[in-house]
Amino acid sequence: MSIFTHLTFLSLYPLSVQIFFSIFDTSRKFAIMKKSHVTVVGSLNVDLSVFTNIIPKVGETVTGSSFLLGYGGKGANQCVASRVLGCNTALVGKVGDDYFGEMFIQHLKQLGVNTDGISRSSMNSTGVASITVETGTGGNQIIIVPGANMLVSEKDISFAEKLTLLDTKVIVCQFEINPSATLYSLRLGRAKGAKTILNPAPAPVASGNPEILGNYELMEDILPNCDFVCPNESEFCSITESDSESLFSKNEIGSLNIDAFIPGLVYLLQKKIKCPIVTLGSKGVIAILSEQDMANIYAKDASEVARITLENQEKLVVHLSAPSNFDVVDTTGAGDCFVGSLAYFVACHEDITLAEQIRRSVWVAGQSIRKKGTQSSYLKRDELPDTLFASETFQWP
């Protein structure tokens, strides 16, 4: 029914009946919103990717092999990664009142993402990421201009709450928007019973200004409101104040010293985090799990490396390997793919263990590095094996 037909239809009824239909429509809209499995509060950036055989030095000009304009931002990436696996998702964030912003919103709508929580601002441009990718290795260098992302406020989060976008199973946050909005989102999510996932990226650093409370200064408030924390190595060192050199001092798994991660992982557990996970790129992930989380996992890619006791509870330090890929094209966004996939499995596959949810997320992320781009590299559900979504232990193809 078109808007014109709808209005004409309503005009035939008395005002009281019109009000009833209006309330019914609004309630129906809110009911649809409540079906969201994953809500991501975070950034939206337009990715400007250049592919080159040589990463230029300062003052040097080189010729690239190709250029790709795509959609990114850690928030949007994680939201899309969840969406293409098959769950209902919503994104809360901000774009500029410009061409890039309009283009981005339409892109998300085409994917079926709920964009009601995305507002526009004339005060700054849509966020942009300039990405240089080294052909062959897939390694990258990234410069981010946050733009409108840093204008996301607690007021925007409250508006999203009124739209029932926070009445969801999982809420995901990162560190690419206004820190106070991130903290507010995690607190509201916890209060509403949602499971909360934090990807503390980029690594938080001290603001240097006592009047400015950044993610680093708010960390003591942020961490206790998280069920899952998923940093990479550098982010892990930042939030736990671990020594980066010690993490790579022994040749145990690749060049990693697994034992050196344990004090930092214990620190995160003491902050009441249910499951700290450190992503290690091609080396997989390290996580702390319970015996129950690891139940019935019979897979070569999962191994127990240590046991610890905290508050009279025994926990397992587990290493989960990543798939071996010899055709790496572009690693950009692989970490976001892992976080978004984890949100999907936690929200939509409660019938499998936490270890199994993490294993599958690692495998999905491992497939994303075989294609150029960020969101464009994320495989859709119909491109993945059916066994990935089954209740039995997933065996890697």
C-alpha positions in Angstrom: 0.0 0.0 0.0 1.5 3.4 -1.0 1.6 6.3 1.4 -1.1 8.1 -0.6 -3.4 5.2 -0.6 -2.8 4.6 3.1 -3.7 8.2 3.9 -6.7 8.2 1.7 -7.9 5.0 3.4 -7.5 6.5 6.9 -9.3 9.7 5.9 -12.5 7.7 5.4 -12.7 7.0 9.2 -13.4 9.1 12.2 -10.5 10.7 14.1 -10.7 8.1 16.9 -10.3 5.2 14.4 -7.5 7.0 12.6 -5.6 7.3 16.0 -6.2 3.6 16.6 -4.7 2.7 13.2 -1.7 5.0 13.9 -1.0 3.4 17.2 -1.4 -0.1 15.7 1.1 0.8 12.9 3.6 2.2 15.5 3.3 -0.9 17.7 3.7 -3.2 14.8 6.9 -1.3 13.8 8.3 -1.6 17.3 7.4 -5.3 17.4 9.5 -5.8 14.3 12.4 -3.9 15.8 12.3 -6.1 18.9 13.2 -9.1 16.7 16.7 -7.7 16.2 19.2 -10.3 17.4 22.3 -8.1 17.3 22.5 -4.3 17.7 25.9 -2.7 17.0 26.6 0.8 18.4 29.6 2.1 16.4 31.3 3.7 13.5 30.6 4.1 9.8 33.5 4.9 7.5 33.8 5.0 3.7 36.9 2.9 2.8 39.2 4.3 0.2 41.5 1.3 -0.5 44.6 1.4 -2.7 46.5 -1.9 -3.6 50.2 -1.7 -4.3 53.3 -3.9 -4.4 55.3 -1.4 -2.4 54.1 0.6 0.6 55.6 4.1 0.1 57.9 5.7 2.5 57.7 9.3 3.6 58.3 11.5 0.5 58.0 8.6 -1.9 55.5 8.2 -4.7 54.6 4.7 -6.0 52.2 3.4 -8.5 49.3 1.2 -7.2 47.7 -1.7 -9.0 44.0 -1.0 -8.2 41.6 1.1 -6.2 38.4 0.1 -4.3 35.8 2.3 -2.8 33.9 0.4 -0.1 32.0 0.5 3.1 33.7 0.2 6.5 34.0 1.5 10.0 34.4 -1.2 12.7 30.7 -0.8 13.8 29.3 -1.1 10.3 31.7 -4.0 9.5 30.7 -6.0 12.6 27.0 -5.3 11.9 27.2 -6.5 8.3 29.3 -9.5 9.3 26.4 -10.6 11.6 23.7 -9.7 9.1 25.1 -11.7 6.1 25.3 -14.8 8.3 21.5 -14.6 8.7 20.5 -12.7 11.8 18.4 -9.5 12.2 20.7 -6.6 12.9 20.5 -2.9 13.8 23.2 -0.2 13.6 23.3 2.9 15.8 25.7 5.6 14.7 26.0 8.9 12.8 27.0 10.0 9.3 27.5 13.4 7.7 24.8 15.1 5.8 26.7 14.4 2.6 26.8 12.0 -0.4 28.9 9.4 1.4 26.4 9.3 4.3 23.4 8.8 2.0 25.2 6.2 0.0 26.1 4.3 3.2 22.6 4.3 4.6 21.2 3.0 1.3 23.9 0.3 1.2 22.9 -0.9 4.7 19.2 -0.9 3.9 19.8 -3.1 0.8 21.5 -5.6 3.1 18.5 -5.6 5.4 20.1 -3.8 8.3 17.8 -1.6 10.5 19.1 1.9 10.0 16.6 3.8 12.2 19.3 4.4 14.7 21.6 6.2 12.3 21.4 10.0 12.4 22.9 12.6 10.2 24.9 15.7 11.1 25.8 18.8 9.2 28.5 19.5 11.8 31.0 17.1 10.3 31.6 14.8 7.3 30.9 11.0 7.1 33.9 9.1 8.5 36.6 8.1 6.0 39.3 5.5 6.1 42.3 5.7 3.8 43.7 2.1 3.4 46.9 1.1 1.7 47.1 -2.7 1.1 50.3 -4.5 0.2 49.7 -6.9 -2.7 50.9 -10.4 -1.9 50.9 -10.3 1.9 47.5 -8.5 2.4 49.1 -6.4 5.1 47.7 -2.9 5.4 48.2 0.6 6.8 45.1 2.6 7.7 44.4 6.3 8.4 41.0 7.1 9.8 39.2 10.5 9.8 36.4 9.9 12.3 34.2 12.8 11.2 30.6 12.4 12.4 31.4 9.2 14.3 32.7 11.3 17.2 29.4 13.2 17.4 27.4 10.2 18.6 26.0 11.2 22.0 24.2 9.7 24.9 21.1 11.4 23.5 21.5 9.4 20.3 21.7 6.2 22.4 18.6 7.2 24.3 16.7 7.7 21.1 17.8 4.3 19.9 16.5 2.9 23.2 13.1 4.5 22.6 13.0 2.8 19.2 13.6 -0.5 21.2 16.8 -1.1 19.3 18.6 -2.0 22.5 15.9 -4.6 23.3 18.1 -7.3 21.7 20.1 -10.4 22.5 23.6 -9.0 21.8 25.0 -5.4 21.9 28.4 -4.8 20.3 30.6 -1.7 20.8 34.1 -0.5 19.8 36.2 2.5 20.4 35.6 4.5 17.2 32.8 6.8 18.5 32.4 9.2 21.5 33.6 7.2 24.6 30.7 8.3 26.8 28.2 7.0 24.2 30.0 3.6 24.2 29.8 3.4 28.0 26.2 4.4 28.1 25.3 1.8 25.5 27.0 -1.0 27.4 25.3 0.0 30.6 21.9 0.1 29.0 22.5 -3.2 27.3 23.5 -4.9 30.5 20.5 -3.4 32.3 18.2 -4.8 29.6 19.7 -8.3 29.9 21.6 -8.3 26.6 25.0 -9.9 26.3 27.6 -7.2 25.6 30.6 -7.5 23.4 33.4 -5.0 23.4 36.1 -4.8 20.7 38.5 -2.2 22.3 39.8 -0.9 19.0 41.6 1.2 18.3 43.8 0.6 21.3 42.9 3.2 24.0 45.5 5.8 24.9 45.5 8.5 27.6 43.9 11.8 26.5 46.6 13.8 28.2 43.9 16.2 29.3 42.3 15.7 32.8 39.1 17.3 31.6 38.7 14.9 28.7 37.5 11.4 29.6 38.5 9.1 26.7 38.2 5.3 26.5 41.4 4.9 28.4 40.2 7.0 31.3 36.8 5.3 31.3 38.2 1.8 31.1 37.5 1.0 34.8 33.8 1.8 34.1 33.6 0.2 30.7 35.1 -3.3 31.4 32.7 -4.4 34.1 29.8 -3.8 31.7 31.2 -6.3 29.2 30.5 -10.0 28.9 33.0 -10.5 26.1 36.1 -8.4 25.4 37.9 -9.1 22.1 41.2 -7.2 21.7 44.1 -8.0 19.3 47.6 -8.2 20.7 48.3 -4.4 20.8 44.8 -3.6 22.2 45.3 -6.4 24.8 48.6 -4.8 26.0 46.9 -1.4 26.2 43.9 -2.4 28.3 45.8 -4.8 30.6 49.2 -2.9 30.6 50.9 -6.1 29.5 54.5 -6.1 28.2 54.3 -6.6 24.4 57.8 -8.0 24.1 57.1 -10.8 26.6 54.1 -12.0 24.5 56.4 -12.9 21.7 59.5 -14.1 23.6 59.1 -17.9 23.1 58.5 -20.0 20.0 55.5 -21.9 21.4 52.7 -21.1 18.9 54.4 -19.4 16.0 56.3 -16.7 17.9 53.8 -16.4 20.8 54.4 -17.0 24.5 51.0 -18.2 25.6 51.9 -18.1 29.3 52.6 -14.4 29.1 49.0 -13.7 28.2 47.6 -15.3 31.3 48.2 -12.4 33.8 46.3 -10.0 31.5 43.5 -12.5 30.9 43.2 -13.0 34.6 43.0 -9.2 35.1 40.1 -9.1 32.6 38.3 -12.0 34.5 38.7 -10.0 37.7 36.8 -7.2 36.0 33.8 -9.6 35.8 34.2 -10.2 32.1 32.7 -13.6 31.3 35.0 -14.4 28.4 38.2 -12.5 27.4 39.4 -13.4 23.9 42.6 -12.2 22.3 42.6 -12.3 18.5 46.0 -13.2 17.0 45.4 -13.0 13.3 46.8 -16.0 11.4 47.5 -17.7 14.8 43.9 -17.8 15.8 42.7 -16.7 19.3 43.4 -17.3 23.0 40.4 -17.4 25.3 39.6 -18.3 28.9 36.7 -20.7 29.1 35.0 -23.0 31.6 34.9 -26.8 31.4 31.3 -26.5 30.3 32.2 -24.1 27.5 34.6 -26.7 26.1 32.3 -29.7 26.5 32.2 -32.1 23.6 34.8 -30.2 21.6 36.7 -32.8 19.6 38.6 -30.8 17.1 42.3 -30.5 16.2 42.1 -26.7 16.1 41.1 -26.4 19.8 43.7 -27.1 22.5 43.9 -26.5 26.3 47.2 -24.8 27.2 46.7 -24.1 30.9 44.4 -24.2 33.8 43.9 -21.4 36.4 41.8 -21.1 39.5 40.0 -17.8 40.3 37.5 -17.3 43.1 37.4 -21.1 43.6 36.5 -21.7 40.0 38.7 -23.5 37.6 39.1 -22.0 34.1 40.8 -23.2 31.0 43.2 -21.2 28.9 42.4 -22.3 25.4 44.1 -21.8 22.0 41.9 -22.0 18.9 43.8 -22.1 15.6 42.9 -20.2 12.5 42.5 -21.9 9.1 45.7 -22.1 7.1 45.4 -19.7 4.1 48.0 -19.6 1.4 46.0 -17.2 -0.8 45.8 -14.1 1.4 44.6 -11.1 -0.6 43.5 -8.5 2.0 43.4 -8.8 5.8 41.4 -5.6 6.3 38.3 -6.1 8.4 39.1 -9.7 9.3 39.0 -8.9 13.0 35.7 -7.2 12.6 34.4 -10.2 10.8 35.4 -12.3 13.8 33.6 -10.0 16.2 30.4 -9.8 14.1 30.4 -13.6 13.6 30.8 -14.1 17.3 27.8 -11.8 17.9 25.8 -13.9 15.4 26.6 -17.2 16.9 26.1 -16.0 20.5 22.7 -14.5 19.6 21.4 -17.2 17.2 23.1 -20.5 18.2 22.6 -20.8 21.9 22.4 -24.6 21.4 26.2 -24.9 20.9 29.0 -24.3 23.4 30.8 -21.1 23.7 34.0 -22.7 22.5 32.1 -23.9 19.4 30.7 -20.4 18.8 34.3 -19.0 18.9 35.7 -21.7 16.7 33.1 -21.0 14.0 33.7 -17.3 14.2 37.5 -17.9 13.7 36.8 -20.0 10.6 34.4 -17.5 9.1 36.9 -14.6 9.6 39.6 -16.8 8.0 37.6 -16.9 4.8 37.3 -13.1 4.6 41.1 -12.5 3.9 40.8 -14.3 0.5 39.0 -11.4 -1.2 39.6 -7.6 -1.6 37.7 -5.1 0.5 36.2 -5.2 3.9 32.4 -5.8 3.9 32.6 -7.0 0.4 34.9 -9.9 1.5 32.4 -11.3 4.1 30.9 -14.5 2.9 27.1 -14.8 3.0 25.3 -17.7 4.6 24.6 -19.4 1.2 28.3 -19.3 0.4 29.2 -21.2 3.6 28.9 -24.9 4.4 25.6 -26.0 6.0 27.6 -27.7 8.8 28.7 -24.3 10.0 25.1 -23.8 11.2 24.4 -27.3 12.6 24.4 -28.3 16.2 27.2 -30.9 15.9 30.8 -30.0 16.3 31.9 -28.2 13.1 34.7 -29.9 11.2 36.7 -27.6 9.0 36.3 -28.4 5.3 
